[in-house]
């Protein structure tokens, strides 16, 4: 069995004269949480929809969990999907609706599965609530419960925490962490870059339909090659830092932030950080903290 959950090779999607996705290639490994990042119009939702089998590529090849998503029924039982603007049908109570969806999915015990998934998203008490009476957050979590029915090996989530209050958003993030612990592959499309930085193992940054960069979160944020030191007071002597083993450059960003880049191939990050911090303390520099890499937001703004 391939270690890749999703393989996209030179995929293009056109809508008439408009090219929404332009020759994108990326891979998502099994068991990882993968982020789709980019501004509005970048091609995230179109790429997401092709992964789900909702849209067919105009060109290129795409395989999801080892099958071609263009083949009718090929993805049944293999993926769960939370669309960005999922709308629950009216005239249903939550429990019976989830039970019906579980029956369509071919689950052995539909009602038991529906109750389990509703409990996973913290909505066990909503079993008998009419769908039209649900708050936005409750409706979102009900749609998430639908995506979890049958414990699919791949779960695709488009803007799963958009519009949710902080407490509910944190519950949704916890569900994603639990899926990761169970070795479920998760693809998350979101504008919340801090959230993706915390959750994702790897990500792809899209811009105007093209792939700007893809890699592990450490590669995207430079964690393997740079760190920052928040200086409280004291004089930082940059040439002395640059002479330390492994350090390739050192510069001040403003008056209190020291950026150090290093050779992450030949030197372990913890060793270089310890040398730099030790030298600063020996020369009378007091520090407030050390952080690895740049924020994901900075990298996305740089590329898009």
Backbone as CSV, one residue per row, in Angstrom:
resi,resn,N_x,N_y,N_z,CA_x,CA_y,CA_z,C_x,C_y,C_z
1,UNK,0.841,-1.194,0.000,0.000,0.000,0.000,0.879,1.247,0.000
2,UNK,0.524,2.207,-0.858,1.288,3.438,-0.958,1.232,4.218,0.346
3,UNK,2.353,4.883,0.679,2.390,5.726,1.863,1.729,7.070,1.606
4,UNK,1.303,7.298,0.368,0.692,8.583,0.030,-0.828,8.470,0.032
5,UNK,-1.455,9.347,0.777,-2.916,9.377,0.810,-3.458,10.109,-0.416
6,UNK,-2.759,11.170,-0.832,-3.193,11.969,-1.981,-1.982,12.260,-2.859
7,UNK,-2.129,12.058,-4.156,-1.087,12.372,-5.119,-1.693,13.240,-6.223
8,UNK,-1.202,14.453,-6.337,-1.671,15.392,-7.361,-0.484,15.734,-8.256
9,UNK,-0.637,15.507,-9.547,0.462,15.726,-10.486,-0.008,16.629,-11.626
10,UNK,0.552,17.833,-11.672,0.281,18.788,-12.755,-1.216,18.961,-13.022
11,UNK,-1.968,19.112,-11.953,-3.425,19.225,-12.086,-3.833,20.654,-12.432
12,UNK,-4.714,20.751,-13.409,-5.267,22.023,-13.846,-6.790,21.936,-13.805
13,UNK,-7.421,23.044,-13.435,-8.876,23.113,-13.498,-9.285,24.475,-14.062
14,UNK,-10.007,24.418,-15.163,-10.503,25.632,-15.811,-12.015,25.741,-15.660
15,UNK,-12.487,26.968,-15.553,-13.904,27.286,-15.631,-14.062,28.261,-16.795
16,UNK,-14.330,27.720,-17.974,-14.339,28.559,-19.161,-12.938,29.076,-19.429
17,UNK,-12.795,30.394,-19.546,-11.481,30.986,-19.804,-10.653,31.146,-18.529
18,UNK,-11.290,31.008,-17.373,-10.581,31.214,-16.103,-9.865,29.944,-15.665
19,UNK,-8.597,30.079,-15.332,-7.810,28.961,-14.812,-7.772,29.090,-13.297
20,UNK,-8.511,28.239,-12.602,-8.589,28.309,-11.144,-7.415,27.595,-10.479
21,UNK,-6.989,26.476,-11.077,-5.827,25.722,-10.590,-4.931,25.471,-11.798
22,UNK,-3.654,25.816,-11.652,-2.753,25.851,-12.808,-1.514,24.983,-12.573
23,UNK,-1.585,23.723,-12.967,-0.422,22.840,-12.919,0.107,22.548,-11.536
24,UNK,-0.785,22.309,-10.593,-0.383,22.066,-9.200,0.017,20.610,-9.000
25,UNK,1.141,20.410,-8.321,1.595,19.072,-7.936,1.900,19.060,-6.442
26,UNK,1.348,18.104,-5.723,1.660,17.964,-4.304,1.274,16.565,-3.834
27,UNK,1.830,16.164,-2.705,1.516,14.858,-2.130,1.192,15.018,-0.645
28,UNK,0.250,14.219,-0.194,-0.116,14.178,1.218,0.138,12.757,1.709
29,UNK,0.980,12.620,2.707,1.312,11.300,3.231,0.249,10.803,4.196
30,UNK,0.087,9.499,4.254,-0.891,8.901,5.159,-0.553,9.226,6.618
31,UNK,-1.570,9.548,7.375,-1.408,9.776,8.802,-1.006,11.171,9.199
32,UNK,-0.823,12.084,8.233,-0.425,13.432,8.597,-1.593,14.412,8.465
33,UNK,-1.464,15.528,9.161,-2.404,16.635,9.007,-1.778,17.625,8.034
34,UNK,-2.477,17.885,6.945,-1.917,18.680,5.846,-2.782,19.921,5.631
35,UNK,-2.146,21.077,5.507,-2.868,22.324,5.341,-2.862,22.830,3.910
36,UNK,-3.980,23.381,3.488,-4.071,24.113,2.224,-4.202,25.588,2.570
37,UNK,-3.238,26.389,2.099,-3.120,27.781,2.521,-3.128,28.687,1.298
38,UNK,-3.716,29.858,1.465,-3.665,30.837,0.392,-4.765,31.865,0.533
39,UNK,-4.603,33.026,-0.092,-5.642,34.059,-0.031,-6.867,33.659,-0.840
40,UNK,-7.920,34.449,-0.745,-9.107,34.205,-1.552,-8.734,34.201,-3.034
41,UNK,-9.268,33.234,-3.771,-8.946,33.146,-5.189,-7.670,32.391,-5.491
42,UNK,-7.063,31.796,-4.460,-5.789,31.096,-4.663,-5.977,29.721,-5.288
43,UNK,-7.191,29.175,-5.216,-7.440,27.836,-5.753,-7.600,26.773,-4.695
44,UNK,-7.695,27.174,-3.416,-7.792,26.200,-2.327,-9.061,25.362,-2.430
45,UNK,-10.200,26.044,-2.525,-11.468,25.312,-2.527,-11.606,24.460,-3.782
46,UNK,-11.103,24.944,-4.914,-11.155,24.143,-6.140,-10.293,22.890,-5.999
47,UNK,-9.085,23.042,-5.447,-8.212,21.892,-5.210,-8.873,20.926,-4.237
48,UNK,-9.451,21.471,-3.170,-10.153,20.676,-2.172,-11.293,19.893,-2.834
49,UNK,-12.055,20.557,-3.690,-13.202,19.915,-4.340,-12.768,18.800,-5.283
50,UNK,-11.607,18.947,-5.916,-11.101,17.878,-6.782,-10.644,16.684,-5.945
51,UNK,-10.061,16.941,-4.770,-9.684,15.850,-3.877,-10.904,15.044,-3.454
52,UNK,-12.026,15.736,-3.229,-13.252,15.081,-2.776,-13.972,14.353,-3.897
53,UNK,-13.626,14.653,-5.142,-14.352,14.091,-6.267,-15.539,14.932,-6.693
54,UNK,-15.700,16.129,-6.068,-16.801,17.017,-6.443,-16.571,17.617,-7.830
55,UNK,-15.302,17.900,-8.154,-14.925,18.461,-9.447,-13.918,17.544,-10.123
56,UNK,-13.928,17.528,-11.428,-12.956,16.752,-12.178,-11.884,17.674,-12.729
57,UNK,-10.621,17.264,-12.664,-9.561,18.100,-13.221,-9.734,18.279,-14.725
58,UNK,-9.350,19.455,-15.213,-9.298,19.670,-16.663,-8.100,18.958,-17.250
59,UNK,-7.018,18.887,-16.461,-5.813,18.196,-16.908,-5.012,17.711,-15.721
60,UNK,-4.051,16.819,-15.976,-3.238,16.268,-14.906,-3.855,15.019,-14.308
61,UNK,-3.193,14.472,-13.308,-3.670,13.244,-12.665,-3.808,13.447,-11.163
62,UNK,-4.762,12.737,-10.569,-5.037,12.854,-9.150,-5.489,11.500,-8.625
63,UNK,-4.858,11.056,-7.547,-5.266,9.810,-6.895,-5.461,10.090,-5.405
64,UNK,-6.552,9.549,-4.883,-6.907,9.741,-3.477,-7.103,8.369,-2.849
65,UNK,-6.334,8.073,-1.818,-6.372,6.767,-1.148,-6.237,5.630,-2.162
66,UNK,-5.384,5.863,-3.152,-5.066,4.830,-4.125,-6.058,4.662,-5.250
67,UNK,-7.107,5.507,-5.310,-8.106,5.365,-6.363,-8.269,6.685,-7.113
68,UNK,-8.906,6.614,-8.274,-9.203,7.785,-9.080,-10.545,8.361,-8.627
69,UNK,-10.559,9.574,-8.045,-11.816,10.119,-7.523,-12.861,10.412,-8.601
70,UNK,-12.469,10.357,-9.864,-13.439,10.582,-10.943,-14.347,9.366,-11.156
71,UNK,-13.938,8.222,-10.643,-14.733,7.005,-10.798,-15.859,7.005,-9.769
72,UNK,-17.086,6.871,-10.227,-18.244,6.902,-9.331,-18.129,5.831,-8.245
73,UNK,-18.267,6.265,-6.994,-18.263,5.339,-5.865,-16.898,4.905,-5.389
74,UNK,-15.841,5.354,-6.085,-14.489,4.896,-5.723,-14.077,5.349,-4.328
75,UNK,-14.580,6.496,-3.886,-14.165,7.056,-2.602,-15.088,6.661,-1.445
76,UNK,-16.143,5.894,-1.720,-17.073,5.526,-0.655,-16.361,4.741,0.442
77,UNK,-16.518,5.212,1.657,-15.885,4.561,2.799,-14.439,4.948,3.004
78,UNK,-13.866,5.703,2.070,-12.456,6.078,2.160,-12.252,7.495,2.673
79,UNK,-13.249,8.377,2.470,-13.081,9.762,2.905,-14.334,10.273,3.601
80,UNK,-14.118,11.266,4.480,-15.200,12.036,5.068,-14.925,13.490,4.742
81,UNK,-15.982,14.246,4.463,-15.797,15.612,3.963,-16.665,16.600,4.730
82,UNK,-16.053,17.714,5.144,-16.785,18.860,5.678,-16.614,20.016,4.702
83,UNK,-17.600,20.294,3.849,-17.499,21.428,2.933,-17.504,22.750,3.700
84,UNK,-17.004,23.800,3.060,-16.892,25.098,3.721,-18.253,25.630,4.146
85,UNK,-19.234,25.567,3.268,-20.551,26.137,3.551,-21.600,25.031,3.654
86,UNK,-21.288,24.020,4.437,-22.223,22.901,4.596,-23.540,23.390,5.203
87,UNK,-24.654,23.061,4.566,-25.982,23.448,5.042,-26.771,22.180,5.338
88,UNK,-27.273,22.081,6.550,-28.041,20.910,6.944,-29.465,21.017,6.387
89,UNK,-30.035,19.927,5.910,-31.405,19.969,5.388,-32.408,20.207,6.506
90,UNK,-33.469,20.955,6.182,-34.522,21.205,7.160,-35.460,20.015,7.272
91,UNK,-36.302,20.051,8.303,-37.287,18.980,8.481,-36.731,17.733,9.135
92,UNK,-35.531,17.821,9.661,-34.901,16.673,10.313,-34.516,17.044,11.743
93,UNK,-34.473,16.022,12.600,-33.783,16.146,13.871,-32.362,15.622,13.673
94,UNK,-31.450,16.130,14.500,-30.026,15.838,14.306,-29.739,14.347,14.315
95,UNK,-30.224,13.628,15.311,-29.926,12.202,15.428,-30.404,11.385,14.248
96,UNK,-31.674,11.471,13.887,-32.158,10.724,12.726,-31.436,11.095,11.431
97,UNK,-31.055,12.377,11.280,-30.344,12.786,10.066,-28.979,12.104,9.980
98,UNK,-28.238,12.111,11.088,-26.933,11.447,11.099,-27.080,9.937,10.909
99,UNK,-28.122,9.381,11.495,-28.375,7.945,11.326,-28.639,7.618,9.862
100,UNK,-29.425,8.457,9.198,-29.712,8.270,7.776,-28.431,8.344,6.945
101,UNK,-27.593,9.342,7.252,-26.312,9.465,6.532,-25.424,8.246,6.791
102,UNK,-25.445,7.751,8.015,-24.644,6.562,8.334,-25.141,5.350,7.548
103,UNK,-26.467,5.241,7.358,-27.023,4.153,6.546,-26.538,4.253,5.107
104,UNK,-26.530,5.479,4.581,-26.054,5.682,3.206,-24.577,5.302,3.072
105,UNK,-23.827,5.463,4.162,-22.396,5.140,4.143,-22.128,3.649,4.291
106,UNK,-23.182,2.884,4.592,-23.007,1.439,4.719,-22.458,1.014,6.062
107,UNK,-22.615,1.850,7.098,-22.123,1.518,8.426,-22.964,0.394,9.031
108,UNK,-22.310,-0.492,9.765,-22.984,-1.681,10.296,-24.117,-1.333,11.257
109,UNK,-23.858,-0.436,12.206,-24.875,-0.042,13.184,-25.059,1.466,13.081
110,UNK,-25.928,1.937,12.193,-26.034,3.371,11.889,-26.333,4.255,13.096
111,UNK,-27.311,3.867,13.927,-27.658,4.732,15.060,-26.519,4.809,16.074
112,UNK,-25.912,3.688,16.355,-24.782,3.684,17.293,-23.639,4.546,16.762
113,UNK,-23.363,4.447,15.460,-22.299,5.246,14.856,-22.643,6.726,14.910
114,UNK,-23.906,7.066,14.657,-24.336,8.467,14.698,-24.159,9.038,16.100
115,UNK,-24.554,8.271,17.116,-24.406,8.747,18.499,-22.930,8.925,18.860
116,UNK,-22.103,7.989,18.423,-20.673,8.067,18.730,-20.052,9.324,18.128
117,UNK,-20.360,9.596,16.873,-19.760,10.753,16.195,-20.293,12.067,16.761
118,UNK,-21.570,12.076,17.142,-22.131,13.281,17.748,-21.463,13.554,19.094
119,UNK,-21.169,12.490,19.827,-20.468,12.649,21.103,-19.039,13.131,20.884
120,UNK,-18.394,12.671,19.815,-17.014,13.087,19.535,-16.891,14.584,19.328
121,UNK,-17.932,15.190,18.777,-17.884,16.641,18.534,-18.557,17.423,19.659
122,UNK,-18.888,16.750,20.778,-19.435,17.427,21.947,-20.876,17.841,21.814
123,UNK,-21.676,17.065,21.058,-23.071,17.432,20.828,-24.038,16.303,21.157
124,UNK,-23.705,15.466,22.101,-24.578,14.340,22.427,-25.979,14.804,22.814
125,UNK,-26.060,15.995,23.421,-27.361,16.492,23.887,-28.233,17.010,22.745
126,UNK,-27.677,17.104,21.531,-28.430,17.672,20.407,-29.160,16.613,19.595
127,UNK,-29.196,15.368,20.052,-29.773,14.266,19.269,-31.190,14.579,18.783
128,UNK,-32.016,15.128,19.648,-33.411,15.363,19.292,-33.721,16.781,18.853
129,UNK,-32.696,17.588,18.590,-32.908,18.995,18.205,-33.163,19.093,16.705
130,UNK,-34.134,19.929,16.320,-34.410,20.182,14.907,-33.223,20.924,14.286
131,UNK,-32.862,20.558,13.057,-31.698,21.182,12.417,-31.862,22.689,12.279
132,UNK,-33.102,23.181,12.067,-33.294,24.618,11.898,-33.090,25.382,13.209
133,UNK,-33.109,24.667,14.338,-32.952,25.316,15.641,-31.505,25.354,16.114
134,UNK,-30.590,24.788,15.329,-29.183,24.749,15.729,-28.520,26.119,15.545
135,UNK,-27.663,26.465,16.487,-26.827,27.652,16.293,-25.803,27.367,15.204
136,UNK,-25.083,28.416,14.765,-24.066,28.223,13.727,-23.017,27.214,14.174
137,UNK,-22.568,27.352,15.430,-21.538,26.446,15.926,-22.020,25.015,16.028
138,UNK,-23.263,24.823,16.458,-23.816,23.476,16.571,-24.005,22.851,15.193
139,UNK,-24.447,23.647,14.228,-24.624,23.134,12.869,-23.285,22.730,12.264
140,UNK,-22.255,23.525,12.553,-20.925,23.211,12.032,-20.423,21.895,12.612
141,UNK,-20.636,21.697,13.905,-20.170,20.471,14.537,-20.995,19.259,14.101
142,UNK,-22.271,19.476,13.810,-23.085,18.389,13.286,-22.564,17.959,11.918
143,UNK,-22.210,18.935,11.087,-21.636,18.628,9.776,-20.290,17.924,9.920
144,UNK,-19.524,18.304,10.961,-18.256,17.625,11.225,-18.505,16.183,11.656
145,UNK,-19.526,15.962,12.476,-19.872,14.597,12.889,-20.192,13.746,11.672
146,UNK,-20.884,14.329,10.688,-21.184,13.614,9.436,-19.906,13.162,8.747
147,UNK,-18.878,14.037,8.763,-17.615,13.701,8.104,-16.882,12.555,8.797
148,UNK,-17.198,12.326,10.071,-16.505,11.291,10.851,-17.208,9.940,10.819
149,UNK,-18.404,9.886,10.238,-19.167,8.638,10.214,-18.384,7.513,9.538
150,UNK,-18.300,6.387,10.197,-17.602,5.245,9.624,-16.104,5.272,9.783
151,UNK,-15.572,6.256,10.516,-14.116,6.381,10.741,-13.318,6.260,9.444
152,UNK,-13.561,7.146,8.476,-12.818,7.073,7.209,-11.329,7.331,7.429
153,UNK,-10.452,6.717,6.624,-9.017,6.918,6.796,-8.530,8.295,6.349
154,UNK,-9.366,9.022,5.590,-9.018,10.369,5.133,-10.191,11.295,5.414
155,UNK,-9.911,12.427,6.082,-10.940,13.412,6.383,-10.509,14.760,5.802
156,UNK,-11.390,15.372,5.011,-11.115,16.652,4.367,-11.997,17.724,4.996
157,UNK,-11.384,18.768,5.531,-12.097,19.809,6.269,-11.827,21.167,5.643
158,UNK,-12.865,21.804,5.102,-12.728,23.116,4.477,-13.230,24.180,5.450
159,UNK,-12.305,25.002,5.964,-12.618,26.063,6.932,-13.429,25.518,8.115
160,UNK,-12.903,24.534,8.837,-13.696,23.877,9.896,-14.009,24.762,11.091
161,UNK,-13.217,25.824,11.332,-13.469,26.661,12.514,-13.932,28.069,12.143
162,UNK,-14.199,28.318,10.863,-14.617,29.655,10.441,-15.926,30.048,11.108
163,UNK,-15.955,31.240,11.717,-17.167,31.758,12.333,-17.514,31.168,13.682
164,UNK,-16.650,30.322,14.234,-16.936,29.709,15.530,-16.347,30.539,16.663
165,UNK,-16.996,30.513,17.824,-16.421,31.210,18.969,-15.198,30.430,19.449
166,UNK,-14.301,31.077,20.198,-13.027,30.444,20.574,-13.176,29.093,21.260
167,UNK,-14.189,28.943,22.114,-14.338,27.675,22.832,-14.713,26.541,21.877
168,UNK,-15.655,26.800,20.979,-16.081,25.775,20.028,-14.961,25.476,19.039
169,UNK,-14.254,26.524,18.595,-13.134,26.323,17.664,-12.077,25.432,18.302
170,UNK,-11.827,25.621,19.591,-10.847,24.791,20.282,-11.297,23.340,20.342
171,UNK,-12.613,23.108,20.497,-13.133,21.740,20.495,-12.914,21.072,19.142
172,UNK,-13.118,21.843,18.071,-12.911,21.295,16.729,-11.431,20.963,16.520
173,UNK,-10.554,21.840,16.981,-9.114,21.559,16.862,-8.734,20.305,17.637
174,UNK,-9.374,20.095,18.782,-9.085,18.894,19.567,-9.514,17.639,18.819
175,UNK,-10.640,17.715,18.106,-11.073,16.580,17.287,-10.015,16.265,16.235
176,UNK,-9.452,17.295,15.614,-8.422,17.088,14.592,-7.188,16.425,15.214
177,UNK,-6.810,16.869,16.407,-5.667,16.249,17.085,-5.945,14.777,17.389
178,UNK,-7.159,14.470,17.789,-7.513,13.076,18.071,-7.461,12.232,16.807
179,UNK,-7.894,12.798,15.683,-7.814,12.083,14.407,-6.354,11.776,14.073
180,UNK,-5.486,12.740,14.326,-4.056,12.526,14.065,-3.508,11.411,14.950
181,UNK,-3.915,11.403,16.216,-3.457,10.361,17.135,-3.902,8.978,16.671
182,UNK,-5.011,8.930,15.942,-5.530,7.661,15.420,-4.979,7.342,14.030
183,UNK,-3.995,8.142,13.583,-3.325,7.941,12.292,-4.263,8.159,11.102
184,UNK,-5.304,8.963,11.327,-6.175,9.369,10.232,-5.504,10.513,9.477
185,UNK,-5.556,10.460,8.153,-5.026,11.561,7.353,-6.066,12.673,7.316
186,UNK,-5.632,13.899,7.570,-6.544,15.041,7.597,-5.992,16.148,6.695
187,UNK,-6.832,16.660,5.812,-6.487,17.837,5.015,-7.366,18.980,5.483
188,UNK,-6.747,20.101,5.857,-7.475,21.245,6.393,-7.196,22.470,5.526
189,UNK,-8.245,23.069,4.999,-8.134,24.344,4.302,-8.618,25.431,5.241
190,UNK,-7.793,26.466,5.459,-8.172,27.485,6.432,-7.420,28.779,6.177
191,UNK,-8.048,29.899,6.588,-7.368,31.196,6.596,-6.695,31.457,7.938
192,UNK,-6.979,30.610,8.917,-6.413,30.782,10.252,-5.023,30.162,10.278
193,UNK,-4.006,30.985,9.994,-2.650,30.462,9.846,-2.052,30.021,11.170
194,UNK,-2.393,30.700,12.251,-1.893,30.267,13.560,-2.422,28.881,13.888
195,UNK,-3.686,28.650,13.552,-4.299,27.345,13.776,-3.590,26.269,12.968
196,UNK,-3.334,26.536,11.691,-2.672,25.555,10.838,-1.245,25.284,11.310
197,UNK,-0.577,26.325,11.760,0.800,26.144,12.241,0.838,25.195,13.431
198,UNK,-0.192,25.256,14.276,-0.251,24.394,15.453,-0.638,22.963,15.092
199,UNK,-1.506,22.803,14.104,-2.102,21.498,13.820,-1.349,20.681,12.790
200,UNK,-0.768,21.345,11.790,-0.330,20.639,10.582,1.103,20.128,10.658
201,UNK,1.317,18.980,10.047,2.662,18.448,9.860,3.302,19.060,8.619
202,UNK,2.482,19.338,7.613,2.970,19.864,6.343,1.853,20.686,5.713
203,UNK,2.201,21.441,4.662,1.193,22.294,4.031,1.641,22.693,2.638
204,UNK,0.661,23.160,1.855,0.920,23.739,0.537,0.375,25.154,0.527
205,UNK,1.173,26.081,0.010,0.752,27.473,-0.118,0.420,27.731,-1.578
206,UNK,-0.835,28.089,-1.843,-1.290,28.359,-3.199,-1.453,29.856,-3.403
207,UNK,-1.201,30.309,-4.619,-1.376,31.720,-4.951,-1.777,31.843,-6.413
208,UNK,-2.959,32.402,-6.648,-3.485,32.607,-8.003,-3.440,31.321,-8.832
209,UNK,-3.820,30.238,-8.178,-3.944,28.966,-8.867,-2.686,28.148,-8.973
210,UNK,-1.565,28.719,-8.598,-0.283,28.011,-8.697,0.231,27.634,-7.312
211,UNK,1.093,26.633,-7.289,1.721,26.223,-6.031,2.916,27.130,-5.767
212,UNK,2.833,27.912,-4.687,3.937,28.802,-4.330,5.027,28.045,-3.587
213,UNK,4.635,27.172,-2.664,5.601,26.347,-1.928,4.851,25.254,-1.188
214,UNK,5.485,24.105,-1.048,4.936,23.005,-0.259,6.066,22.370,0.524
215,UNK,5.752,21.850,1.697,6.776,21.188,2.504,6.277,20.950,3.904
216,UNK,7.155,20.457,4.749,6.797,20.274,6.149,6.622,21.642,6.796
217,UNK,5.938,21.672,7.929,5.744,22.952,8.604,7.082,23.531,9.058
218,UNK,8.022,22.679,9.429,9.348,23.156,9.814,10.050,23.817,8.631
219,UNK,9.897,23.243,7.444,10.517,23.835,6.254,9.869,25.160,5.899
220,UNK,8.544,25.217,5.989,7.838,26.445,5.623,8.132,27.581,6.579
221,UNK,8.290,27.276,7.857,8.521,28.321,8.848,10.004,28.522,9.154
222,UNK,10.860,27.714,8.510,12.294,27.879,8.719,12.776,27.399,10.063
223,UNK,12.008,26.522,10.730,12.410,26.067,12.058,13.733,25.316,12.042
224,UNK,14.038,24.700,10.887,15.279,23.930,10.826,16.477,24.793,10.483
225,UNK,16.252,26.112,10.271,17.365,26.932,9.804,17.480,28.292,10.489
226,UNK,16.558,28.659,11.357,16.656,29.962,12.009,15.900,29.982,13.328
227,UNK,16.277,30.927,14.170,15.558,31.160,15.412,15.692,32.624,15.800
228,UNK,14.841,33.051,16.719,14.814,34.441,17.137,14.968,34.535,18.640
229,UNK,15.665,35.554,19.072,15.895,35.789,20.492,15.329,37.161,20.845
230,UNK,14.431,37.195,21.825,13.888,38.461,22.305,14.823,39.005,23.375
231,UNK,15.438,40.146,23.084,16.450,40.730,23.971,15.788,41.710,24.929
232,UNK,16.081,41.560,26.226,15.545,42.477,27.231,16.429,43.722,27.323
233,UNK,17.726,43.492,27.499,18.663,44.623,27.502,20.078,44.084,27.329
234,UNK,20.970,44.982,26.955,22.351,44.602,26.706,22.732,44.859,25.257
235,UNK,24.018,44.787,24.970,24.533,45.044,23.623,24.868,43.729,22.925
236,UNK,24.243,43.484,21.799,24.494,42.276,21.017,25.597,42.571,20.011
237,UNK,26.673,41.806,20.093,27.800,42.003,19.174,27.663,40.971,18.052
238,UNK,27.135,41.404,16.925,26.793,40.489,15.841,27.994,39.722,15.275
239,UNK,29.160,40.356,15.045,30.299,39.594,14.495,30.717,38.434,15.387
240,UNK,30.598,38.610,16.708,30.974,37.531,17.614,29.995,36.355,17.479
241,UNK,28.704,36.655,17.315,27.727,35.585,17.131,27.961,34.852,15.820
242,UNK,28.290,35.593,14.754,28.502,34.974,13.446,29.757,34.112,13.394
243,UNK,30.630,34.277,14.380,31.832,33.442,14.435,31.596,32.126,15.156
244,UNK,30.424,31.972,15.783,30.129,30.733,16.499,29.881,29.597,15.514
245,UNK,30.293,28.368,15.858,30.095,27.216,14.957,28.637,27.042,14.564
246,UNK,28.397,26.916,13.271,27.048,26.673,12.757,26.275,27.910,12.385
247,UNK,26.601,29.068,12.954,25.866,30.294,12.675,26.283,30.843,11.310
248,UNK,25.312,31.084,10.441,25.613,31.639,9.109,25.353,33.135,9.036
249,UNK,24.435,33.635,9.852,24.194,35.080,9.877,23.455,35.452,11.148
250,UNK,23.632,36.708,11.559,22.930,37.228,12.727,22.645,38.704,12.483
251,UNK,21.401,39.096,12.752,21.050,40.508,12.573,19.936,40.882,13.532
252,UNK,19.871,42.182,13.827,18.825,42.698,14.695,17.656,43.170,13.845
253,UNK,16.456,42.762,14.246,15.230,43.267,13.629,14.588,44.210,14.647
254,UNK,14.803,45.502,14.452,14.416,46.461,15.473,15.466,46.486,16.564
255,UNK,15.088,46.956,17.745,16.056,47.117,18.827,16.134,45.909,19.752
256,UNK,15.116,45.036,19.709,15.082,43.975,20.721,14.938,42.559,20.157
257,UNK,14.873,42.418,18.838,14.684,41.079,18.271,15.903,40.676,17.455
258,UNK,16.547,39.590,17.881,17.729,39.063,17.205,17.334,37.869,16.355
259,UNK,17.657,37.931,15.056,17.390,36.825,14.138,18.704,36.125,13.821
260,UNK,18.756,34.821,14.077,19.965,34.036,13.819,19.625,32.924,12.828
261,UNK,20.401,32.849,11.750,20.265,31.746,10.800,21.483,30.835,10.953
262,UNK,21.248,29.526,10.720,22.327,28.577,10.928,22.258,27.453,9.914
263,UNK,23.329,26.678,9.869,23.421,25.526,8.972,22.741,24.335,9.648
264,UNK,21.475,24.109,9.262,20.709,23.049,9.895,21.082,21.659,9.441
265,UNK,21.873,21.544,8.391,22.302,20.237,7.913,23.473,19.706,8.721
266,UNK,24.420,20.592,9.037,25.649,20.160,9.712,25.592,20.304,11.230
267,UNK,24.621,21.081,11.726,24.561,21.338,13.163,23.140,21.146,13.674
268,UNK,23.023,20.556,14.864,21.721,20.378,15.472,21.209,21.719,16.005
269,UNK,19.916,22.008,15.786,19.376,23.295,16.230,19.620,23.576,17.710
270,UNK,19.408,22.554,18.558,19.548,22.792,19.988,20.971,23.176,20.382
271,UNK,21.962,22.656,19.620,23.355,22.989,19.912,23.664,24.433,19.538
272,UNK,23.187,24.859,18.368,23.445,26.235,17.930,22.727,27.224,18.844
273,UNK,21.472,26.922,19.188,20.715,27.816,20.072,21.412,27.946,21.420
274,UNK,21.887,26.823,21.949,22.576,26.855,23.250,23.850,27.692,23.183
275,UNK,24.601,27.557,22.072,25.840,28.364,21.928,25.510,29.854,21.903
276,UNK,24.510,30.216,21.118,24.174,31.637,20.968,23.665,32.209,22.280
277,UNK,22.723,31.504,22.918,22.176,31.994,24.184,23.273,32.065,25.242
278,UNK,24.125,31.044,25.303,25.226,31.056,26.256,26.155,32.239,26.043
279,UNK,26.465,32.538,24.785,27.354,33.675,24.487,26.694,34.993,24.887
280,UNK,25.403,35.121,24.609,24.696,36.350,24.985,24.730,36.558,26.490
281,UNK,24.472,35.507,27.252,24.475,35.630,28.705,25.870,35.963,29.233
282,UNK,26.890,35.364,28.632,28.267,35.625,29.064,28.686,37.066,28.801
283,UNK,28.089,37.670,27.782,28.447,39.055,27.440,27.469,40.071,28.036
284,UNK,26.666,39.626,28.990,25.811,40.545,29.728,24.477,40.876,29.087
285,UNK,24.096,40.108,28.073,22.817,40.352,27.409,21.733,39.524,28.109
286,UNK,20.677,40.173,28.519,19.561,39.483,29.150,18.480,39.230,28.106
287,UNK,17.884,38.039,28.142,16.904,37.675,27.112,15.563,37.330,27.757
288,UNK,14.501,37.551,26.969,13.142,37.253,27.423,12.623,35.932,26.883
289,UNK,13.164,35.489,25.745,12.672,34.239,25.181,13.340,33.902,23.868
290,UNK,13.167,32.650,23.444,13.718,32.146,22.191,12.601,31.435,21.444
291,UNK,12.469,31.690,20.136,11.461,31.007,19.325,12.100,30.499,18.046
292,UNK,11.679,29.296,17.651,12.204,28.677,16.439,11.487,29.213,15.210
293,UNK,12.221,29.547,14.171,11.652,29.863,12.871,10.871,31.153,12.846
294,UNK,10.224,31.396,11.697,9.352,32.540,11.514,7.905,32.069,11.636
295,UNK,7.003,32.978,11.836,5.599,32.617,11.862,5.149,32.239,10.455
296,UNK,4.224,31.302,10.389,3.703,30.868,9.095,3.117,32.046,8.337
297,UNK,2.466,32.952,9.059,1.857,34.114,8.424,2.891,34.927,7.649
298,UNK,4.074,35.095,8.216,5.124,35.850,7.537,5.521,35.167,6.225
299,UNK,5.627,33.852,6.257,6.018,33.113,5.054,4.949,33.226,3.979
300,UNK,3.688,33.127,4.369,2.594,33.222,3.390,2.558,34.619,2.771
301,UNK,2.710,35.645,3.589,2.713,37.014,3.062,3.885,37.232,2.119
302,UNK,5.002,36.602,2.432,6.185,36.737,1.569,5.950,36.100,0.207
303,UNK,5.225,34.974,0.177,5.041,34.221,-1.076,3.840,34.679,-1.885
304,UNK,2.855,35.296,-1.215,1.628,35.665,-1.919,1.414,37.166,-1.948
